[in-house]
Amino acid sequence: MNVLVINCGSSSLKYQLLDMDTETVLAKGLAERIGIDGAVVVHQPAGKDKVKFEQPMETHKEALDIIMAALVDADHGVIKDLKEIDAVGHRTVHGAETFASSVVINDEVIKKMEDCSELAPLHNPANLIGIRACEELLPGVPMVGVFDTAFHQTMPAEAYIYPLPYEMYEKYRIRKYGFHGTSHRFVSLTAAELLGENIGNLKLISCHLGNGASVAAIRYGKCIDTSMGLTPLAGLEMGTRCGDIDPAIIPFLCDKGYTVDQVNTMMNKESGVLGVSGVSSDFRDVEAAAEAGNERAKLALDIFIYRVKTTIGAYVAAMDGVDGIIFTAGLGENSSKDRAAVCSGLKYLGIQLDEEKNSKRGEALVISTPDSRTKVMVIPTNEELMIARDTVELVG
């Protein structure tokens, strides 16, 4: 069964075509700058060189036209006919309280996604564009929506209700939702396999650390808390996002002459490691600056490590213990230095890292020593495979 996985952004479209009989990637790629000058599709067939298509793409449908043609091309295609695509899985960001699991997409689901769009104005409309484009190009092919928020719908009320007047929840559904759920679910299931344990017996903390970052407490396979909130702005310091701050800072700045939009832009796009360091939103650049003696760059990294450690500590308390800690995503998978820095503050959990294993990259492995009381793992996330698996389960 061949499943096409689509991840639509406002001006981008990531895709993978997977053969789910073997769970192998046949082709993958990225369309960027859709509707903007310099639009390009980079297509990577398995075992072959990348191919670039640089041409105007005003809409996501035009980008998908190029992608579909590439998939069946005589030279760099991987299937002979689009009829070989059996199903499409869509990464869908915000399902609010409506979607607690992945669903087969129909008109009713689309309407409910539209209703959720005010909670994710940058993401849900883009996801819907991708769905409608696929409906047009692949008529009759079943599609599945896999929601970033769904995995976190098992949180208890004491974790997700904000201590605002309760009518704010009743009227507007203002609550913690959490994100990166597909990633947290994938790595927690993989962690159980890696440890040779039933996930129903494990207390795990998953650290999805990248330009966007979140931590999730997963008790016996169910999420009971996570660091992102109503929006992906909450929680840890990130590349450009501030994470948790005193909410009174917002009216304070507005009293100083800033508009609400300016403060919102500041918190989302000008803060985090970029705002503190003044160097970059890319952790690699900030780390290089810190090593060269830039004190603000060092401070930005220290804040990040501190927030990760204290969040882990809070979730150990919430679960009354922890069996394993998982590092994933760009920074979590690739920075042995940051993993060691986080673990250095968790000695009370009996953590001992194996330095040689911690230096490895690109594979799922336990990086703690055999006698470490709490196991520490690096697991490359694979949201596309998780989306494809859900798609097969629902339509296969």
N, C-alpha and C positions, 0 to 999 in steps of 0.2 A: 504494500500500500504506500503510495507516494503522497506526502503531505507538504504543502507549501505553507511556510510560516511567514507571516507579515507583521512588521512592527512599524507603524506609521507615526512619524512626527509631523510637526507643522510644515516643515520644508524638506523632510527627508523620508526615506523608506528603506528599511533593512529587510532582507529576505533570506530564507534558506529553503531549499527543496531537499527533503529527507526521504530516503527509502526506509520505511518503518519496519519492514521485515527484518532488516539488519541494523536498524538505527544508525545508518551512515548518512553523511551529508553528500548529496550529489552535486549541489552547486549552492553558492551563497553570494551575496553582494550588497551593495548600498547605492541608493540614488540620493544625491545631495543637491542642495540649492534649487529645489523645485520651486518654480515661479520667480526665480532670481537669476540674474546674469551669472554665467559660468556653471550652469547645471551640468552634472555628470553622473553617469552610472558606471560603477566598477563591478564587473561580473567575474566571479572566480569559480570555474568548473573544477570539480575534484580531479587532482592529478594533472592539471593543465595550468598554463600561465593566465594571469589576470588579463581581462579585456576591458578597455575603457571606451565608453560612448559619450562623447562631449557634444551635446546638442540641446537646443532650448526645450524645456519641459515646463509648461505653464501649469499643469495640474498633475495630481497623483496618478490619474488614469493614463496620462501620456507617459509617465515614468513606468507604469506597469506594462504599457504597450511595448516599450523597449525591453523590459525584463522578460516578458513572455516570448518575444522574438528571439532573445538571447538563449532562452532555455531550449528552444527547438532548432536553433541554428545548426547547419550542417558541420561547421568547423568547431564551434565552442558550445554547442548545446549538449544536453544530457538526456533529453527525451526526444522522441520523434514527433509527438503530437501532444497538444495541451490536454487532450482527453486522458492522458496518462496521469494527470493530477487528480487524485481521488478525493481530496478534501483540502480545505484551507483553515489554518489556525491563526487567529488574530490576537496579538497582545493588546489587551484593552485595559486601560489604566484604572478608572474609577467606577466601581460597581455599587458604591454606597452600601446601604443595608439590603439592597434589592438582590444582589448576587453574592451568595456565600460559596459558590463553586462555579466551575466552568459550565457554559451552556451552549447548546446549538442555537445559532443565530437565526431569528425569524423577525417578522415585522414588529411583533410585540417586544422582543428584546431590543431592537433598534430604538423603539419609542422610549423604553425605559433608560437606555443609554443616553438619549437626548435629554431626558429629565435629570440625569446625573451630571450633565455638562457644566452646570454652574459651580460644581465642586472641583472640577478639573478643566477649566476653560482653555488651557493650552494643549491638553492631551486628548480628551474624549472627542472633540470635533474632528481632530486629525485621524483618530482611530475610525470614526464613522466614514470619513472620506475614503479610507482604504477599503472598508467593507463594501461600500457602494460601488467602488471601482471594480472590485473582484466580482460582484454580482453581475456587472455588465460584461466583463471579459470572460467569466467562467460561469455562464448561466447553468443553473441546476446543480452545480457542485456544492455539496454541503459545507457549511462554515461553522466554526466554533469560536466563541469569545472566551479568553482566559484572562481573568481580572487580577491586577496587581494587589487589589485590596481584599480579595476573597479569602486568602489564607488567614488573614487577621480577624475574620468574623467570629472566631472562637474565643476572642478576648472576653473576660467577664466584665460586667458593668463597672465595677470599681476601677478597672484599668482604662476603660474607654470613655466614661462620662467625665466631662470637664465640670469643675465646681462653679459653674455659672448658674444663674436662675434656670431651673429645670425646663422652663418654657422655651428656652433657646434651643434645647434639644428637641422638644416636642414640635415646635414650629418650623425650625430650619435644619434639623438633624445635625446640629453642631456637636461633634464628638471626635474622638480619635479614630482614624481609619487605618493608617499605616500603609506602607507601600513596599516595593521590592518583594512582594509576597511570593511570586513565582520562583524567584531566586532562593529565598529562605526555605521554601518547601523542597526545592530540588536538592540543595546541599544538606538539609537535615536528613532526607531519605538516604542520600549517598553516605552520610556519616554513619548511619546505622549499619549499612552494608559493610563499610570499612571496618567498623568495630566488631562485626559479627554478632550484632545484638538486634533484638526486636525494638523498633522505634517506640513501641508502646511501653517500654521499660526505661526509657532514657530521658534525662533532663539535659537539654542542649541550649547553648547560646550561639546564635549565628550572627557574625559580624560582616555585613556587606559593606566593604569600605572602598569607595572610589570617589570620583568628583561629587557624586551624590552618595550619601552614606546612611545606613541605618543598622540597628541592632535589634534582634528579636529573641524573646524568651520562648522556648518551645518545650513544653512539658508533655511527655508521653505522646508526641506527634502532633500536638495542638498548640497553636500560638496563644500565649496568655498575656503577652505585652510586647510592644514594639516602640521604637523611639520616634518615628515620624508620627504626625498627628492628623488633623483635619486636612492638612496639605503636606507636601514633601519639604516644607520649610522648617519643620520642628525637629528637635533632637540634637544630633551632633553638629559641630562645626563642619562645613563642607567646602567644596571648591570656591563657590561664590555665595553660599547661603549661610546665614548666621547661626541657624539652629536655635535652641532655647535661649531666650533673653527675658528680662523683666518686661512684661507687656506695657508697663507705664512709660517705657522709653518712647513708645509711639506717640501718645499725646504730648509728651514732653517736647519731642522734636517738632511736632505740629505747632506747638506754642511758640517755637523758635522761628517759625516761618516756612517750614517744609510742608508740602502738600502730602496728603495720604498716598497719592500715587508715587511721589518721590521717595517716601519712606519705604513703600512696598518694593520699589525698584532697588533701593539701597540694600534692603534685607535679603532680597533674592539674587541680585546680580553683582553687588559691589562689596559684599561682606565675606565671611569665611576666611580661608587662608589667603585669598586675594586681598581682602580688606585689611587684615592684620599685617600681612607681610609687605604689601605694596609692590610685590614682585610678580606674582602670577597666580592663576587658579589651578595650575598644574602642579601637583605635589612634587613631581620630579624636579621642576625648576626651583621650587621653594626649598627642597632638600639640598640642592646644589648651592643655593645662596646661603643657607644656614652653615654648610660646611666651609664656605668661603668667609665666614665670620659675620654674616648679616644677622644682627640680634633680633630684629623684628621677624625675620623668616624663622628663626629658631623658636621665637615665642608662638608663632602661628602653629608650628608643629607640636609644641608642648601642649597647647590648648587642645588640639585634636586628640593627642594621646591621652590626656587627662580625661576628656569627655568620654572616650571609649572605655577607659578603665572604670570610671565611676558608674557608667551605664551597666557594664557587666556586673559590677558589685551590687547594684540595685536589683538586677534580675536574678542573681544568686539568692538574694533575700526573698524575692517574690516566689521562687520555686523551692525554697528551703533546700538549696544545694544545687550542684551541677555535676554532670558526668563528663561533658565534653564541650569545648569551645571551638567554633569553626571560623576560619578566616576565608573570605571569598571576595570576588570582584577585583577590579584593576589593582588597587593598592593592597588589598588583603591577600591577593594571590602572588604579588610580585615583589613586595617589599619585606625582605627578611628582617631588616633593621626595625621597621615599625612593628612587626609582629613581636620581636624580642622586647621592644620598649613597652608594649602593652602588657606582655606577660611578666615583665620584671616587677610590676606592681601587684601581681596576683599570687605571690608566694604563699599566702595564707591558704590557697586552694591546693597546695602541694604540687604546683606545676614545676616541672623541670624540662627545659627544652633540649632536644638533641641538635646541637649546632650544625652538624653536617646535614641532617635532614631539613632543617630550617632554611638552609641555603639553596635547596632545590626549587625548581619552578616547573610549572606546566603539568603537574600530575597530582592526583588526589592521594594524600598520604598523611599518616600520623607523624607529627614533628616533635612530639614529646617523648621522653625516655620511657622504657617499659615500666619503671617504678614510679612514674609520675601519677599522683593520685587522681588528678583531673587530666583527661586526654585533650591534646590540642591538635587540630587538624587544619590542613590547607586543602580546600576543595574548589577547583575551577568551576564556576557556575555555568550552567547551560540552560538558560531560560527557553531557548528555542526548542530544545529536546523535550523539556517539560510541557511546553505548549503542544508539541506534536503528539506526545503521549496522551494528553488529555483529549486531543482531537480524535485519535484512534479509538480511545475508550468510548467516546460518545457517538461516533458515527461508523466505526469500523465494522 
